Amino acid sequence: MSIDAVIAALPFSPIPEGESYCEVTPLAQIITPSSSATALYRAPTFSFYVKHEPSGKTLFFDLGIRYDWETGFAEDLRNFIKPAPPVMVGDVGALLKEGGANPEDVSGVIISHRHWDHTGNIAPFPKAEVVGGIDTFNADLGRQTAGRQTLVLDWSRVKSSKIGSFDHAYDYFGDGSIWLCDSAGHTAGHLSALVRTTPSPNATYVLLSGDTCHHPFLISPTTHNFRLATYPARGGSDNPRKHPGLPPPCCMHSDMERAWDTVCRTRRMEAEDNVMVVLGHDYVYWREWRDNLNRLWPNKAGIHGWKKDGLKMERKYEPEKYDIQ
């Protein structure tokens, strides 16, 4: 069965409309990922600042890379990062202040998954509940959340609904403005966030997808190698770059079968006219937004008006347009 047939065959539950909605503004750091089959490229690591209307509550979806990674991480993880260090724009808390927002007002931090380029540093947000799936609080985030209020989304224990192409989704605010969706595969307990960005009638949504598709190639309508970005990926044969938690060779995904299922479900969501998918390392959109900075924090235009402004793009994998190292 072709990939298009697989996606078309997925059950799809209606996405509830409603009056509550959220403003969504990306923040971007820069990371240099592993090589694909065709290119080395620079890509963003997105965090998303979300403001809930009408309550005014604010939260983050992912925190990107912690600014103090050279001292804040364990030695094995520091050594893993050093061969291709990220370009740091700044600490997320400090960037928030630059845009006129108070980090102490942030009520929630939702982490898509446990990896170092998403868990960030939660210290600037002392009042925030930290939300994640099973496995997400292992490793560095577990150390950061000691004594914190946390919400662990265990789908066998929490009330969930079928939303769009996802079998399990948690209504975070109870008004349908943010659905946290089970998108496991890249890691166990990986979450995506389906955010209503304009109210009914004809509501629109952004699906913040973390690393369900850690490379935009995976969501493009083309044949590809799903074992993209295996390890070791950098360094010569005498000094390979090893993954700190997995023996080489390994795939980027902890569960290949489940990850592929999640990629298909994510692509099915993007087929909806009122849904725009943005990946955690979405070079395709960052390439457009980096020169149109009103979309990125600290400017306030954000991406919540994506449909009116025509921001949703056709997915194409064009390696020649990537930044070659």
N, C-alpha and C positions, 0 to 999 in steps of 0.2 A: 504494500500500500504506500502511495506517495505521501510526502509530508503534508501536502495540501489536503489530501483525503483524510489523513489522521486528524488534522486540525478541524476540518469541516464536520467530522463525526463526533467531536467532543460535545457533550451536553452543555447547554448554556441557559442559566437561570437569569431571569430579568434582574436588572440592577435597580433597586428602589430609588425613586426620585424623592425630593424633599426640599424644604426651605433652607435648612442649615447648610453652610458651605464653608470652605477654607481658602485663604490666600496662601500661595505656595511660592517661596523664593529660594532658588538654589544658591549655595556657596560652593566654590570650587577650589580645591587644591590640585596639584599636578603629581601624577605618579607615572613611572615608566614601567609598564608591565613586561611580562615575558614575551618572547617572540612568538608570532603566529607563523603559519606556514608561508606567509608571503611578506610580512613586514614587521619591523620594530616600530613602535609608535608611542608618542606621548598622549596621555589621556587624562581626563579629570577624575578626581575622586569627589563625588558630590555629597554634600550634606543639604538637607532641605529644611528651611525655617517655615513653619506652618502656623498660621493664625486662624483660630476657629471663630466663625461668626455665627451667632451674635454675642457669644460669651466673652470674646476677647482673649480667651486662653491661648497660650502659645506653647509649641513643642517643636522638637527636632525629630526628623527621621534620619538616622545615622549621624555620626559626628566626624566622619572622615579619619584622618591620620592625626594622632596626638602630636602637638607642636614640639614636645620635649622627647620625641621618640629615642633620641641618642642617649638619653639618661633614664627615661621612664620605662623602657622595656627590659626584659631579661636579656642576658648576653647572647643566647642562641638566636633570639629574634632580631636583635640589633645586627648581628653578623649576617643574617639572612637579608636584611634590608640594605646594608651598606654598599654592596656592589652596584646598586642602581638606586641611589637615595632619592626620595621624593622632593619636589620643589614645594616648599611650604609657603603659603600665602600669609598665614598667621594663625594664632590660636583662635578657635571658634568663639570662645567667650569674648575675647578682645575684639574680634571682627563684629560681633553682635553689638558691642558698645559703640563701635565706630558708626554703626547705622542708627544709633539712637535708641536701641532696645536694651533692657536690663536683663542680664543673664539670670538674676535671682527671681525674675518673674516667670521663667520657663517652668511649666507645670509637668511636662513629660518629655522623656527621651526614649524614642523607639529605635531599637537597634535591629537591623535586618538579620545580622548574623555575627558570629564570634570573631571574624578575621580582623587583623590589626589595622587595616586601612578603612575600617568602618566603625570600630568601637570608640575611637577618639579618646577624649579626656572629659569625664563627667564632672570634675571638680568645680568648674565655674557655675554649675547649676544645682545649688544645694537643696532646693525645694522640689526638684523634679523626680517624679516616679520614673523608674527605669523599666522598660517593657521589652521583652524578647521571647523567643521560642525556646523549646528544649534544646540544650547544648550551647545556647548563646552565652550563658553566664559562666561557662567554663573559661579557662585561660585568663587573659588579662582582665576582662570585664568582671569576672567573679571577684577579683581582688579589689577592683574599684568600687564595687557595689556593697561591700561589707558594711552593715548597719543601715543601708539604704532601703527605702520602700521600693519593692520590685513587684512586677506582674509577669509571671511565667505562663505563657500560653501553651498549655498542654491540651491538645484537641480532644483527648479522652476525658477531660474534666470540665472544660469551659463550654458554655452554650455557644454554638456556632450556627451559621446559615450558609446555604449555597448561594454564592453571588457570582454572576457571570460564569466564567469557565472554572472557577475554584469551588471545590467541594466543602471547604471549611473557611469561614470568615467570621471575624469577631468585630462587633459593632462597638468601637472604642468609646465614642461619646454617647452612644445610645440613641442617636438621631440620624444615623446613616451617612454622616458626613465623612467619616473615616472607617473603612473596613480593613482590618489587618488580616491578610490572606495567607493561608498555608501554602508556601511555595518551596518546600524542602527539596533537597537533592544536592545543591551546591554544598550545603551543610544540613545537618539535621536541625529541624525547627526554623529554617530560614523563613522570614516574613517579607511579604510585599504589602504596600499600603495603597488601597484604592481610595483616593481623596476626591470628594465632590468639590469642584472648583467654581461652579455657578449653580444657582438654585433652579428649582422647577419653575415653570415648565421647561422642557428640553434641557435638563441638567447636563453638565459636562463633567468629566472626571480625568484625573491624572493618576496613572498607576506607577508608583515609585517602586522599582523592582529590585533594588539592591544588586546582588550578583546572581540572580536567576539566570541571566545571560551576562557573564562577566566580561564578555567581549561583544561588541555590537554585531560582529559577524554571525553570531548564533541566532539572532533574531531576523536576519536578512533572508529574503526569499531566494536562497541559492543553496546548492549542495556544498556541504562543508564537512570538515573533520571534527567530530564532536570531542575528540581528545585534544582539543586546542589547549595550548599552554601546559604541556606536561613538564615534569621536573626530572633531572636537572636541566635548566634552560639557558643558563649563562655560565661563562667561565670556560676555560679550556678543559681538555680531557684530563689534565693533571690536577685541575682545581675546579671541579664542578660546583655550581651553586646548588646547595641542597635545601630542600624544604625542612623546616625545623621539626615538623610533626609527623611527616609521612616518609616512608622509605622510597627511594627512586627505583624504577620510574613510577610516577603516579599521575593520575588525571587531576585536573583542577577541582573536580566534583567528588564529594564523598560517596555518593550513591548515583552511579551512572544512569541506571534505568529511571529512577525517580527524577533526576535532574532533567533528563530528556523529556519526560512527561510534563514537567513544569515549564520548560522552554515552549513546548507546544501550547500549553494553556496560556502562557504570556502572549504568544503570537496570536492566539484566538482573541484575546482581549484587544489587542491593537487593531484587529480587523473591524472593531466597532467604530462607527463614525464619531461617537461622542466620548471616546477614550483615547488619550495620548499616553503612551508608555515612555518612561524615562528610566534608563538604567543607571546603576551606581557609577559606572565608568563610561557613560554614553558620549563617546567622541563625536558622534554624528550631530548631536545637539550642541555640545560645547563648541564645536567648530564654528557654529553660527552665532552662538551667544557671546563668545569671548570678545568679539568686535562690536557687540551691541549690548554694552554693559548695563543698560537699564533692566535687563532680564536677571542679572546677578546681583546678590547682596553686595554693598549696602543700598543699591537703588531699589525702589519699591515696586516697579512694574511687575516683576516676577513673571510667572508662567500661568497664573490662574485664568487669564484672558486668552488662553492659547487658541481657542477656536475662532473667536472674533478676530484675532490678530493673525490668523493663518500660520501658526507656528508648527503644526504637525507636519512632518516630512515623510516622504516616501522612503522606505528603507532600501538602501542599496549598499552593497559592500564594494567600495572603490579604493583599493589599497594605495593607488597612486596619489590619493588626496590625503593620506595620513602623513604625519610628521616623521620622516625617517631619521633615525638617530645617527 
